[in-house]
């Protein structure tokens, strides 16, 4: 798996980015607004889900479905991580 940075697997980052773009389109907002509207714990839970789904080799709709399910079951430790660098990487990819 290639990384965009040492901390962010490319497939997981791209999947979460796609999810933000789709959610923004559904809400008729900009993707950066969608990102800004996520709490740190929600962003961390989604990240946990996309990392698990991409590590399992999921792609396309299966990636998003698996990530969503994994995000719902994210352990409390996963949702208490620092999200600043992740937010910055996502914001940069959305510009």
C-alpha positions as CSV (number, residue, x, y, z in Angstrom):
1,X,0.0,0.0,0.0
2,X,1.4,3.4,-0.9
3,X,1.3,6.3,1.5
4,X,0.7,9.9,0.8
5,X,2.5,10.7,4.1
6,X,4.1,8.2,6.5
7,X,0.9,8.3,8.6
8,X,-1.9,8.3,6.0
9,X,-2.4,5.3,3.7
10,X,-3.3,6.6,0.2
11,X,-6.3,4.3,-0.3
12,X,-7.9,5.2,3.1
13,X,-7.3,8.9,2.5
14,X,-8.8,8.8,-1.0
15,X,-11.8,6.8,0.2
16,X,-12.5,9.3,3.0
17,X,-12.0,12.2,0.6
18,X,-14.5,10.6,-1.8
19,X,-17.0,10.2,1.1
20,X,-16.6,13.9,2.0
21,X,-17.2,14.9,-1.6
22,X,-20.3,12.7,-1.9
23,X,-21.7,13.9,1.4
24,X,-21.1,17.5,0.4
25,X,-22.9,17.0,-2.9
26,X,-25.9,15.5,-1.1
27,X,-26.0,18.4,1.3
28,X,-25.3,21.0,-1.4
29,X,-22.2,22.3,0.4
30,X,-18.5,22.5,-0.4
31,X,-16.4,19.4,0.6
32,X,-14.3,21.6,2.9
33,X,-17.5,22.7,4.7
34,X,-18.4,19.0,5.1
35,X,-15.0,18.3,6.6
36,X,-15.2,21.3,8.9
37,X,-18.7,20.1,10.1
38,X,-17.3,16.8,11.3
39,X,-16.4,16.5,15.0
40,X,-13.0,15.2,15.8
41,X,-14.5,11.9,17.1
42,X,-16.7,11.5,14.0
43,X,-13.6,12.1,11.7
44,X,-11.5,9.7,13.8
45,X,-14.2,7.0,13.6
46,X,-14.5,7.4,9.8
47,X,-10.7,7.3,9.5
48,X,-10.7,4.1,11.5
49,X,-13.3,2.6,9.2
50,X,-11.4,3.6,6.0
51,X,-8.1,2.3,7.3
52,X,-9.6,-1.0,8.2
53,X,-11.6,-1.3,4.9
54,X,-8.6,-0.4,2.7
55,X,-6.3,-2.7,4.7
56,X,-8.8,-5.5,4.0
57,X,-8.4,-4.8,0.2
58,X,-11.9,-3.3,-0.3
59,X,-12.4,-1.0,-3.2
60,X,-15.3,1.0,-4.7
61,X,-18.7,0.6,-3.0
62,X,-17.4,-2.2,-0.9
63,X,-14.7,0.1,0.6
64,X,-17.3,2.7,1.6
65,X,-19.8,0.1,3.0
66,X,-17.1,-1.7,5.0
67,X,-15.7,1.6,6.2
68,X,-19.1,2.8,7.4
69,X,-19.7,-0.4,9.3
70,X,-16.2,-0.3,10.8
71,X,-16.7,3.4,11.8
72,X,-19.9,2.5,13.7
73,X,-17.9,-0.1,15.6
74,X,-14.8,2.1,16.2
75,X,-13.3,1.5,19.6
76,X,-13.3,4.4,21.9
77,X,-9.5,4.6,21.7
78,X,-9.7,5.1,17.9
79,X,-12.1,8.1,18.3
80,X,-9.8,9.9,20.7
81,X,-6.8,10.3,18.4
82,X,-5.4,13.7,17.3
83,X,-7.2,14.6,14.0
84,X,-5.3,17.9,13.2
85,X,-2.8,16.3,10.8
86,X,-5.6,14.2,9.2
87,X,-7.8,17.3,8.7
88,X,-4.9,19.2,7.2
89,X,-4.1,16.3,4.7
90,X,-7.8,16.0,3.8
91,X,-8.2,19.8,3.4
92,X,-5.1,19.9,1.1
93,X,-6.5,17.1,-1.0
94,X,-9.9,18.8,-1.3
95,X,-8.4,22.1,-2.6
